[in-house]
Amino acid sequence: MKLKETLGRAALVAALLLMPGGLFAASADDLVSSPETVTKRFAHPDRIRYDGSCMTIDGKDLFVYSAAFHYFRCPEELWRDRFRQIKEAGFNVVETYVPWNWHERTMPRGVDDTSCFDFSDVKRWLKMAHEEFGLYTIVRPGPFICAEFSGGAYPRWLAKFRPEGINGFWLRSADPVHIRWSVHWMDAVCKALADEQVTRKPKGAKGIVMIQIENEYNHHDCEGKEELLKALYRSVRKSGFDVPVFTCLTEECRGSRDAELSQVFDCDNYYVGLSDAPSCARRMMNLRRAQPDAPGFVTELQGGWFSLVTWRLSDGHYSDHRHFKAIGLMSMLGGATGLNYYMFFGGTHFAGWGARGMTTTYDYNAAIRENIMKPRASVSSSMPTNRSWYAPWEVPAN
């Protein structure tokens, strides 16, 4: 059975289950009608495109089965081992944030100065993922990434350029100066990574398939969000990126009729311990209704939680493999056609790069832990024996 047929049947089952009287009866708010949509534009539809069913790459429908692995939280000497374990676990995509402050550590002379950028490590990481391990990639350069990273990835030196007389939080705002600096970053990162897109590779080769702008913008209160989002979208396109653009938890992009924002699809995040399983199916169905011409994607299907100074490491309901399996299955039941497991390798906050209050370890109850150093020959042996992570369809050994 073809992927689109399989996903279509799953969506039908979900609709029946979520309708009034079904197993997970929906509220009135869940049953909103689908908005009219704007035609999606794809620069290379023969290479990559999407619709309401799934992503299609080189003519083949793809369920995006993605593992989160941040290159900046792992010593480069261990990259191959992490990639190998991700590949052995059956993933076809690997995802990473791309932090601004990591790549422009020295303050430039001004917004037009691009001499202080260094993207050499992320380029090596992408090349390894694509060419050595045959994995597609997803990049998420923000400019705000959160990710429990220092400043949400905003450079500390950026505060020197904050205009006087600004009331409230300047970062992530629609202030023209902030937008210019955000475009300064987005222009640079897109131009640096553009050649690693799947559209720049021979047919059948692996490359970047998606790029994110902003991150969880719903959680930030400011006016004029559309202005910043559109400026970032324009930067992505003019700087050579032509693969699909997405964001997560950003209502401005859901079902937008704007000529630019309609070309950006939104995603959702679900969390062990914080999201009850049936709500994941409902939320995914709402996402699909709001943007019926886009795939349903869970940007962060979280298997645990980060740890903070004075807090215990992730445990208890924050790492319950049964709950994790349930929210994954419910996401697919609601129509998800892509899942990104966050984190699959958690890694380390080196030299104080973690956000305020973070422990050195970015634990996240990840399947691959910091202390797992020895290479392994099989998937079964590549996971800790006491692991609490399982794919939604995997039956735990105990």
Helices and strands as residue ranges (DSSP letters): H 3-18, G 28-31, E 48-50, E 55-57, E 60-62, E 64-69, G 71-73, G 76-78, H 79-88, E 93-97, H 100-103, H 120-127, I 128-132, E 136-140, G 150-153, G 156-161, H 176-193, G 194-196, G 198-200, E 208-212, G 217-219, H 225-238, E 245-248, G 251-253, G 261-263, E 264-271, H 277-290, E 296-302, G 316-319, H 321-333, E 336-345, G 350-352, H 379-382
